[in-house]
């Protein structure tokens, strides 16, 4: 946890955020510029997870939008990316609703299936607008 706090203060490294509805923690989201699997320099990988009781209400779409806005505000990275398992249609819908079009697929060098074979992941990329420091 201290590492995440230092990264948030320094505006680099993995930064994680809780997703709240009122007083209820319903998930988390993070951005991580150090992911290199399937990426190009300047990409910032976004991930999210939403508790089952909060799914289908736009929580993940809003989280991705806020992460992208924060990356633009801080000038971090040139593109926000999502690396998604093709067997996860809900995550694909989130990415598409959040404005991240599919740009390709790749065999992961880090993610594996339970049987040890490399995972095939879809890559979705949303270019960053120019930094908005205001």
C-alpha positions in Angstrom: 0.0 0.0 0.0 2.8 2.4 0.7 4.2 1.8 -2.8 0.8 2.8 -4.3 0.7 5.9 -2.1 4.2 7.0 -3.2 3.4 6.3 -6.8 0.2 8.5 -6.6 2.2 11.3 -5.0 5.0 11.1 -7.6 2.5 10.8 -10.5 4.3 7.7 -11.8 4.1 3.9 -11.3 1.0 1.9 -10.6 -1.8 4.0 -9.1 -4.9 2.4 -7.6 -8.2 3.9 -6.7 -11.3 2.6 -4.8 -14.6 2.8 -6.6 -17.3 4.0 -4.2 -21.1 4.3 -4.3 -21.9 6.4 -1.3 -20.4 4.6 1.6 -20.0 1.3 -0.2 -16.7 0.2 -1.8 -17.9 -1.5 -5.0 -14.6 -2.0 -6.8 -11.2 -0.7 -7.7 -9.4 0.7 -10.8 -5.7 1.3 -11.5 -3.4 2.6 -14.1 0.1 1.1 -14.6 2.6 2.5 -17.1 5.1 -0.2 -16.5 3.1 -3.0 -18.2 5.0 -3.8 -21.4 3.2 -7.0 -22.5 1.4 -6.1 -25.7 2.1 -2.4 -25.3 4.3 0.3 -26.9 6.2 3.0 -25.1 3.8 5.6 -23.8 0.9 3.2 -23.2 -0.6 3.1 -19.8 -2.5 -0.1 -18.9 -5.9 0.4 -17.2 -7.5 -2.3 -15.1 -10.7 -2.5 -13.0 -12.8 -4.8 -11.0 -16.4 -4.2 -9.9 -18.2 -6.3 -7.2 -21.1 -8.4 -8.6 -23.7 -6.3 -6.7 -22.6 -3.2 -8.6 -22.3 -4.5 -12.1 -24.4 -3.4 -15.0 -24.8 0.2 -13.6 -22.0 1.9 -15.4 -19.4 1.8 -12.6 -16.6 0.4 -14.7 -17.3 2.7 -17.6 -17.2 5.7 -15.3 -14.0 4.4 -13.7 -12.3 4.0 -17.1 -13.4 7.5 -18.0 -12.0 9.0 -14.8 -8.7 7.2 -15.2 -8.4 8.5 -18.8 -9.3 12.0 -17.6 -6.7 11.8 -14.8 -4.0 10.6 -17.2 -4.7 13.5 -19.5 -4.6 15.9 -16.6 -1.2 14.6 -15.4 0.2 14.2 -18.9 1.0 10.5 -18.2 1.3 8.4 -21.3 0.2 8.8 -24.9 -2.6 6.2 -24.8 -4.7 4.4 -22.3 -4.9 0.7 -23.1 -7.0 -2.2 -21.9 -5.7 -5.8 -22.3 -8.9 -8.0 -22.2 -9.5 -11.7 -22.4 -11.7 -12.4 -25.5 -13.9 -14.6 -23.3 -14.9 -11.7 -21.1 -17.7 -9.9 -23.1 -18.6 -7.7 -20.2 -15.1 -6.2 -20.1 -15.2 -5.7 -23.9 -18.5 -3.8 -23.6 -17.0 -1.6 -20.8 -14.0 -0.7 -23.0 -16.1 0.0 -26.1 -18.6 2.2 -24.1 -15.6 4.0 -22.6 -14.4 4.9 -26.1 -11.5 2.4 -26.4 -11.6 0.7 -29.8 -10.1 -2.7 -30.4 -6.8 -2.4 -32.2 -5.5 -5.9 -32.2 -4.8 -9.1 -30.3 -1.6 -10.8 -29.1 -0.3 -13.8 -27.2 0.7 -12.6 -23.8 4.2 -13.2 -22.5 3.1 -12.7 -18.9 -0.6 -13.9 -18.6 -1.2 -17.7 -18.7 -4.2 -20.0 -18.8 -4.6 -22.5 -15.9 -2.9 -25.1 -18.1 0.2 -22.9 -18.5 -0.4 -21.9 -22.1 -0.1 -18.2 -23.0 -3.3 -16.2 -22.9 -4.5 -14.6 -26.0 -5.6 -11.0 -25.2 -7.4 -8.3 -27.1 -5.8 -4.9 -27.1 -8.0 -1.8 -27.0 -6.4 1.7 -27.1 -7.7 5.1 -26.5 -5.2 7.9 -27.5 -4.7 10.6 -24.9 -5.8 14.1 -25.6 -3.2 16.8 -25.0 -2.4 17.3 -21.3 -4.8 19.6 -19.5 -3.0 21.0 -16.5 -5.9 23.3 -15.6 
